Amino acid sequence: MSEQTHPGHHAAANGRRHGEYKVPGGKLVVADLRVADGVLADVSISGDFFLEPDEALVDINRALTGLPDTTPAADLAAAVAAALPERAVLFGFSADAVAVTVRRALAKATSWADHQWDVIGPSVLPTEINVALDEVLTEEVGAGRRNPTLRFWDWQEPSVVIGSFQSVRNEVDPDGVARHGIKVVRRISGGGAMFMEAGNCITYSLYVPQTLVDGLSFADSYPFLDSWVMAALEKIGVSAFYVPLNDIATDQGKIGGAAQKRLASGGMLHHVTMSYDIDADKMVEVLRIGKEKLSDKGTRSAKKRVDPLRRQTGMARTDIIGAMMDVFTGRYGATPSRLTDAELASARDRAAAKFGTEEWLHRVP
């Protein structure tokens, strides 16, 4: 995609560059600038934010002017912060937001509108293939061989998917696993264990280029990448929000959690699991979460089921997934897609060599 056709940033014929960034829950920040001899020139930051004192805007523009156009987002933000008067108040934006906007103007950072998005609907796959696909598709997007993609998981076999850094011994009860015939698989992203039976959760993975979150902190990248799903939940009557770092909740307690993995190739995985209708008794037999953790997550130990999405919507799981896909497609102009034979073959190879092996599973004993 040529620079001129990027809605999030463009270079005019006169060499002026323009970038925009809407702060999640905040205001719009706009950057107009030129690049002369590799440094920023004629920088003008604007937007519908609030700033006191007034002249701090001049300080922000001055701080950015003359910086190399290769300056990382963190250094741009630091330069802005250092230039602000001691009692400056930034309302609806931040030094970090200015940095993201400038990086977008320079085409070093991208916005949702800069990409052609694909959506892959759920198809039932073995759990180790689902986990392997997360690695394969993140690599494919990072290498530019696949459009940024949203994929919904589906599965039949009962399984536990543990975070990349979790201890099998500490997370999983071997007796419960044997008794209930549970498949245990380790994924590439961090975070906690997921207890998965057919139809008990809604799980999706987003495969994106890291340019999409350029300049965002890890903490800010979670709600940024899930703003569409919050809108989808709102549409079906669930008012959800992020509890930092990676929990998604409503006023009735936790409904899901997210995890991420950034790969050296430039691709990034962001995935979310939300509880639709979980057998809490069985989960406690399989996972060593104990009553502490359950009560901490807004669940009383007497509860037989953890079913926030089923209870709060009264909708079938497939209908909720349909609503999520509709909102994503409408927001980002996404196109229906499917897994290619090559991607599936690659995932099967990866499962055989890595994700289905004892070595990988027990890499943290």
C-alpha positions in Angstrom: 0.0 0.0 0.0 1.5 3.3 -1.0 2.1 6.0 1.6 -0.5 8.3 -0.1 -3.3 5.8 0.3 -2.8 5.3 4.1 -5.7 7.0 5.9 -3.8 7.0 9.2 -0.8 8.9 7.8 0.0 10.5 4.5 2.7 12.5 2.8 1.4 15.4 0.7 3.1 16.4 -2.5 4.8 19.3 -0.7 6.5 16.8 1.6 4.1 17.6 4.5 3.2 14.5 6.6 0.1 14.0 8.6 -0.8 11.5 11.3 -3.7 11.0 13.6 -4.2 9.0 16.8 -7.4 8.7 18.8 -6.5 8.1 22.4 -8.6 5.1 23.8 -11.1 6.8 26.1 -9.5 10.2 25.3 -9.1 12.7 22.5 -7.8 13.0 19.0 -4.2 14.0 18.5 -3.0 15.2 15.1 0.6 15.8 13.9 1.5 17.8 10.8 5.2 18.0 10.0 7.9 17.8 7.3 11.2 15.8 7.2 14.2 17.9 6.1 17.6 16.2 5.9 16.4 13.3 8.1 15.1 15.5 11.0 11.6 16.7 11.9 10.7 20.2 10.8 7.7 22.5 11.0 6.1 20.3 13.6 2.5 21.2 14.5 0.6 19.2 17.0 -3.2 19.8 17.2 -6.4 18.1 18.4 -9.5 18.4 20.5 -7.6 17.8 23.7 -7.1 20.2 26.6 -3.8 21.7 27.6 -2.7 24.1 30.3 -0.9 26.4 30.1 -1.7 27.4 26.5 1.9 28.0 25.5 2.9 24.4 26.4 1.8 23.6 22.8 4.7 25.7 21.6 7.0 23.8 23.9 5.8 20.4 22.5 6.3 21.5 18.9 9.7 22.9 19.7 10.8 19.7 21.6 10.0 17.6 18.5 11.5 19.9 15.9 15.0 18.8 14.9 14.8 15.2 16.2 15.9 12.5 13.8 12.9 10.9 11.9 14.2 7.5 13.2 13.7 8.5 16.8 11.8 5.7 18.7 8.4 6.5 20.2 9.8 6.2 23.8 12.4 8.9 23.0 9.9 11.2 21.3 7.6 10.9 24.4 10.5 11.6 26.7 11.5 14.7 24.7 7.9 16.0 24.9 7.6 15.3 28.7 11.0 17.0 29.4 9.9 20.2 27.5 6.6 20.6 29.4 6.4 23.3 32.1 6.3 21.9 35.6 2.6 22.5 36.2 1.4 21.5 32.7 -1.9 19.6 32.6 -2.6 17.4 29.6 -6.2 16.3 29.5 -7.4 13.6 27.1 -3.9 13.0 25.8 -0.3 12.4 26.9 3.3 12.7 25.8 3.0 9.0 24.7 0.0 9.9 22.6 1.9 12.7 20.8 4.7 10.2 20.1 2.3 7.6 18.6 0.8 10.4 16.4 4.3 11.6 15.2 5.3 8.0 14.4 2.1 7.5 12.4 2.8 10.7 10.4 6.3 9.3 9.7 4.7 5.9 8.6 6.7 4.1 11.3 3.4 3.3 13.1 0.2 2.2 11.5 -3.5 2.5 12.3 -6.3 0.0 11.9 -7.4 1.7 8.7 -3.9 1.2 7.1 -4.4 -2.5 6.8 -6.6 -4.9 4.9 -8.0 -7.2 7.6 -9.1 -10.9 7.3 -11.5 -12.8 9.5 -11.3 -16.6 9.9 -14.5 -18.1 11.5 -14.3 -21.0 14.0 -13.5 -24.5 12.8 -13.0 -27.4 15.2 -9.2 -28.3 15.5 -7.1 -30.2 18.0 -5.8 -27.9 20.7 -2.2 -28.3 19.8 -3.0 -27.3 16.3 -4.9 -24.2 17.5 -1.8 -23.3 19.6 0.6 -24.1 16.7 -1.5 -21.9 14.3 -1.0 -19.0 16.7 2.8 -19.2 16.1 2.5 -19.9 12.4 0.0 -17.1 11.6 1.9 -14.5 13.7 5.0 -15.3 11.7 3.1 -15.1 8.4 1.7 -11.7 9.3 5.1 -10.5 10.5 6.6 -11.6 7.2 3.9 -9.9 5.2 2.7 -13.1 3.6 -0.8 -12.8 5.3 -3.0 -9.8 5.9 -3.5 -9.0 9.6 -6.1 -11.5 10.8 -8.7 -12.2 13.4 -9.2 -15.9 14.0 -11.8 -17.6 16.2 -10.8 -20.9 17.7 -13.0 -24.0 18.1 -12.3 -27.3 19.7 -14.0 -30.5 20.8 -11.5 -32.3 23.1 -11.4 -31.2 26.8 -8.0 -29.4 27.3 -6.0 -27.1 29.4 -3.8 -24.5 27.7 -1.1 -23.1 30.0 0.8 -19.9 29.6 4.3 -20.0 28.2 6.0 -19.5 31.6 3.7 -21.5 33.8 4.8 -24.6 35.7 2.9 -27.7 34.7 3.3 -29.1 38.2 1.9 -26.0 39.9 -1.0 -25.4 37.5 -2.4 -28.8 36.7 -3.7 -31.6 38.9 -2.5 -34.9 37.3 -5.3 -36.9 38.9 -8.0 -34.6 37.6 -6.4 -34.6 34.1 -6.3 -38.4 34.0 -9.8 -38.8 35.4 -11.4 -36.3 32.9 -9.2 -37.2 29.9 -7.8 -33.7 29.6 -5.2 -32.7 27.0 -2.6 -30.3 28.4 -0.8 -27.9 25.9 1.5 -25.0 26.4 1.1 -21.9 24.3 3.6 -19.2 23.2 2.1 -16.3 25.1 2.3 -15.6 28.8 -0.6 -15.4 31.2 -2.7 -18.0 33.0 -4.2 -21.4 32.4 -7.4 -21.9 30.2 -9.7 -24.8 30.9 -11.4 -25.6 27.6 -14.3 -28.0 26.9 -16.4 -28.0 23.8 -18.5 -24.8 23.8 -17.4 -23.5 27.2 -15.4 -20.5 26.1 -15.1 -18.0 23.3 -11.4 -17.7 22.2 -10.0 -15.6 19.4 -6.5 -14.6 18.3 -5.4 -11.4 16.5 -2.3 -11.5 14.4 -1.1 -8.0 13.8 2.1 -6.2 12.7 3.8 -4.6 15.7 3.6 -1.2 13.9 -0.1 -1.2 15.0 1.0 -0.8 18.6 4.1 1.2 18.0 4.6 3.7 20.9 1.9 2.1 23.0 2.9 0.7 26.4 2.2 -3.0 26.9 -0.7 -2.0 29.3 -2.3 0.4 26.7 -1.9 -2.1 23.9 -4.4 -4.5 25.5 -7.5 -2.3 25.5 -6.4 -0.7 22.2 -6.4 -4.1 20.4 -9.8 -5.1 22.0 -11.8 -1.8 21.6 -13.8 -3.6 18.9 -14.7 -6.5 21.2 -15.9 -4.1 23.9 -18.2 -2.5 21.3 -19.5 -6.0 20.3 -20.2 -6.8 23.9 -21.9 -3.5 24.4 -24.1 -4.3 21.4 -25.3 -7.6 23.0 -25.9 -5.9 26.3 -22.7 -6.5 28.2 -20.9 -3.5 29.5 -17.2 -4.7 29.8 -14.0 -3.0 30.6 -10.3 -3.8 31.1 -8.8 -4.4 34.5 -5.1 -3.9 34.1 -3.1 -5.7 33.0 -5.0 -8.3 31.1 -8.4 -9.1 32.6 -11.7 -8.2 31.0 -14.5 -7.7 33.4 -18.1 -6.4 34.0 -19.5 -5.1 37.2 -20.4 -8.7 38.0 -16.7 -9.8 37.9 -14.2 -11.2 35.5 -15.4 -12.6 32.1 -12.1 -13.1 30.4 -8.4 -12.6 30.0 -5.9 -11.7 27.3 -2.3 -12.6 26.5 0.2 -11.4 24.0 3.5 -12.5 22.3 5.7 -10.3 20.1 7.9 -12.2 17.7 11.3 -11.0 16.3 9.8 -11.2 12.7 7.7 -8.1 13.5 4.4 -10.0 14.0 2.4 -10.0 17.2 -0.1 -12.3 18.7 -2.9 -11.0 21.0 -5.4 -13.5 22.1 -8.5 -13.5 24.4 -10.5 -16.2 26.1 -13.9 -15.4 27.6 -16.0 -17.7 29.8 -19.2 -18.7 28.2 -20.4 -21.6 30.4 -17.6 -23.4 32.4 -18.1 -26.4 34.7 -16.5 -24.9 37.8 -16.5 -28.2 39.7 -14.5 -29.9 37.0 -12.2 -26.9 36.5 -11.2 -27.0 40.2 -10.4 -30.8 39.8 -8.2 -30.2 36.8 -6.5 -26.9 37.6 -4.9 -26.1 41.0 -6.6 -22.8 41.2 -8.0 -23.4 44.6 -11.0 -21.7 46.3 -8.9 -18.5 46.9 -8.5 -17.8 43.2 -12.1 -18.6 42.4 -13.5 -16.3 45.1 -11.0 -13.6 44.0 -12.4 -13.7 40.5 -15.9 -12.8 41.7 -17.0 -16.4 41.9 -18.2 -18.1 45.1 -16.8 -21.6 45.7 -20.4 -22.9 45.9 -21.0 -22.0 42.2 -21.3 -24.9 39.9 -20.7 -22.9 36.8 -18.7 -19.9 35.6 -21.0 -18.7 32.9 -20.9 -14.9 32.6 -21.5 -14.5 28.9 -24.3 -17.1 28.8 -26.0 -15.6 31.8 -25.5 -12.0 30.9 -26.6 -12.3 27.3 -29.0 -15.2 27.2 -27.5 -15.9 23.8 -26.1 -19.0 22.1 -22.3 -19.0 21.9 -22.3 -19.1 18.1 -24.6 -16.0 18.0 -22.1 -14.1 20.3 -19.2 -15.1 18.0 -21.3 -14.0 15.0 -22.0 -10.6 16.7 -18.2 -10.2 17.4 -17.3 -11.0 13.8 -20.0 -8.6 12.5 -18.6 -5.7 14.6 -15.0 -6.4 13.6 -15.9 -6.6 9.9 -18.0 -3.4 10.0 -15.4 -1.4 11.9 -12.3 -2.4 9.9 -13.8 -3.4 6.5 -12.5 -7.0 7.1 -12.9 -9.8 4.5 -13.8 -13.4 5.3 -10.8 -15.6 5.0 -9.8 -19.2 5.7 -6.7 -21.1 6.8 -4.7 -22.2 3.7 -3.5 -25.8 3.2 0.0 -24.6 3.7 -0.7 -22.9 7.0 -2.5 -26.0 8.3 0.3 -28.3 7.1 2.8 -26.0 8.8 0.8 -26.0 12.1 0.7 -29.8 12.0 4.4 -30.0 11.5 4.9 -27.5 14.3 2.6 -29.5 16.6 4.5 -32.7 15.9 7.9 -31.1 16.4 7.1 -28.7 19.3 3.6 -28.1 20.7 2.6 -31.8 21.0 5.9 -32.8 22.6 6.7 -33.5 26.3 9.8 -31.4 26.0 7.8 -28.2 25.1 5.0 -29.0 27.6 7.5 -29.5 30.5 9.9 -26.7 29.5 8.9 -25.2 32.8 8.4 -28.2 35.0 
